[in-house]
Amino acid sequence: MDDTNASTYGDRIAEVYDEIHEHLGAPEVVDPMVDVLAGLAGDGLALELGIGTGRIALPLAERGVEVHGLDASEAMVAKLREKPGGDAIPVTMSDFEAFEVEGRYSLIYIVFNTFFGLPSQEAQINCFRNVLRHLDDDGVFLVEVFVPDMTRFDRGQRISAGIVENDRLSINLDSHDIATQTVVSSHLYITPEGVRMYPVNIRYAWPSELDLMAQLAGMKLRDRWADWRRNPFTSASTGHVSVYERA
């Protein structure tokens, strides 16, 4: 029986999340992200959907931006609170589809493919609608996600290695349903202490589909880049950073 929900992934992986994804905290990864986000936030408030352990929120706050957070996993937020400055960031516990927070924001953002954690097209559209309700008049919504690649799968499946080291190994096992645009995954993390499994279920969307979701919600695309250094988005791009504004 599948008993996963919005907090399942974070609750299970929180203890080792920063360890497994330590490469995502490198300055060459984080600094360009913070540059873009700080520029979009300006002097206003920023809200991160899926704040997690604070990989982006903490350095953004250090830049002088007032950052608030939203997350479904108490365990992930507990890891944020353990870090310097983590106690100073207000966090609302909620999923991304129907959240309620105080105030209006100059910037609401969701990164590292987290938007695809919303389980259906309806939920994703509802997220856009809810974001718009919480933006100020000139506010923007930034989404960072991958571009779907059907060639990754062989007969609807994929097995790939992540970390490959002498004392630890990560393996990803994916099952793809093209009709629903969903991928059900198990991420295995193997160390001398044993094997741990982390479920990841996503519903991906194409860039044009995201633009239509925004339109249905009363928003429109303002900018789209291939990466955080604002390189042009092309048919060869494997991911995109998209910025939406009020229509």
N, C-alpha and C positions, 0 to 999 in steps of 0.2 A: 504493500500500500504506500502511495506517495503522499507523505505528510509534510512536504516542503512548503515554505511560505516566504514572505519577503525578507525575513530575518535569518533564514536557515543558513545560507552561505556564510554570512558574517559571523553568526554565532559559532559555527563549527571551525572556521579558519582563523578567527581573531588571534589566537595564541601564537600563530606562526605566520600571519599575513605579512608583516614587515620583513620577516626573514626570507620568505619565498619570493617576495617582490622587491627585494632590496635594490635591484637595478633601477627601479622606478623612482627611487629617492635620490639618485645621482644629480649633481648640480646641472649637468648638461641636459638632463631631462626636465628637471623642475624649473630652472631659471627661465627658459623661454615661456613656459606656461604661466608663471607668475607675472612676467612682463606683460603678456596679453591681458590677463585677468585684471591686473591692477589698472591698466589703461582703460579698460571698459568700465570698471567700477568708479573710477574718478574719486570724487569726494563722498560718494554715496555708500549705501550698505550693499554687501554681497552675501548671497545665500548659496551654499553648496549642497546640492542634493546628493546624498551618499557620501557624507563627510568622512566616514570610516575612522581610520587611525590618525587622520590629520595630515596626510602626506602633502597636500596642496594648501589646505586651510592655514596651517601654522606658518609656513613661509610667506603666504599672502598677508597674514596678519602682521608679520614682522615688517612688511613693506609699508604698513600704516593703514591698510584697509580694514574696516570693521567687518569681520566675517561672522556670520551665523551659519549653523549647520542643521541638516536633517538626515536622519538615518533610522533604519528599522531594527538595527542590531545593538542591543545594550552592551554586548561583549566588545564590539568594535569601538564604541564610544568610550568604554572603560579604558581601552588602550590609549585613546586620545587623551583622556584625563591624566594618565600617568606621565605624559610628556611635558616639558617646560612650556608654559603658556596654554596648555590644553584646558585648564580649568577656567580660563577667561573667555572661552568661546561658547556662546549660548547654543544649545542643541535641542531640537524638537524631535521626539521619537515618533516616527510615522513612516509610511511608505510614500512613494512619489506621486501616486495617482490622485489622492484626495487629502492632501495635507492642509493644515491651517496654521499660519504663523502670524505674529504681530508685525505691523508696519508694512512698508513698501520698499522695494529694492531696486537699485540701479542695475544690478547684475544678479542673475540667477544662473548657475552653471552646473553641469553634470559631465564628468570626464571618465576616461578609461572604460568606455563601452557600457557604463553602468545603466544608461538609459534603456539598453536592450534587456535589462533584468525585468522590466515591465512585461507581463506574460502574454499580452494580446494587443492587437491594433487598437481596440477600444480603450484599453488602459493607457496606451501611449498618447492617444489623442486627448484623453482626459488630463494627462500630465501637462500637455501644452496649454490646455484651457485653464488649468489651475495656476500654472506659472504666470499666465497673463494677468490673472486677478491679483497677483502679488507683486507685479512690476509697477514702478512709477511711470509717469507718462513717457519718459524718454528711456526707460529701462530696456535691457536686452537679455535674451536667453541664449546661452552658449552650450552647445552639445558637441562632445568629442566621441566619435564612434568609428568602427571599421567599415570599410566597403565590403559587402558580401562577395564571397568568391566561391562559386560552385565547384571550381576545379579542386578545391581542398578535399572533397569527399569522393570516396570510391564506393559505389553502391550504397550511398547514404551513411557511410561510416568514415571515421578517421582516427588513427592512433599516432600520437606525436610525442616526442621527448622535449622536456623543458630544461630543467637543471640536470646536468650530467657531471657529477663530481665523484671523487673516491668514496666519500662518506654520505652522500645524499643524491637522490634521483627523483625527478618528477616526471610523470607520464600523464598525458591527457587522452581520454577516450571519449569520442563524440559520436552521437547518433543524430542524423539530420532528417527532418521531415520537410520536404520542399513545399508541400501543400499548405502547411501552416506557418512556414518560415521560422521554424523552431529548431533549436539544437539542445539536446539533453546530454550533459557531460558529467563525467566523474574525473576529478583530478586526484591522482594518486601521489602522495608524498612519502618517499621511502628513505628511511634512515636506519642505522644499526639498532635503534630503539623499536622499530616496527614500521608498519604501513598504516597511513591515515588516508581516508577518503573524504573528498570535499565535493558535494554536488553543485553543479552550476547549470541552470536552465535559462535559456535566453530566447527572445523572439526578435530576430533582426529585421531591419527595414532598409530599403534602398534610399539614397539621397533624395531622389525625386518624391518618394513616398513621405519622407519626413517633411519636405516642403509642402506637400498637400495637407498633412496633418496640421502644420502651422497655419495654413490658409483656413482650414476648417475651424481653427481655434481663434481666428482673428489676428493672425500674425503673418509676417512675410520675411523671406530671407534677405538679410542685409549683406553678409559676407560669407564666403566659404573658401577655406584654405586647405591645402594638402597636409599641413602640419602646423606646429605652433610658431614656426619661423615665417609664417605667412607665405610660403611658397604656393604657386598657383595650383589649383585643383584641376586635374586632367583625368582622362580615361584610364591612365596608368596608376593613379593614386590608390593606395591600399587603405587609406583612412581619410577622415576629414574633420576639420574643426569648423562648425557652422554657427553663425550668429543670426538670431532672429529678433525682429523688433515688432512693435505694434503696427498693424496695417493701417 
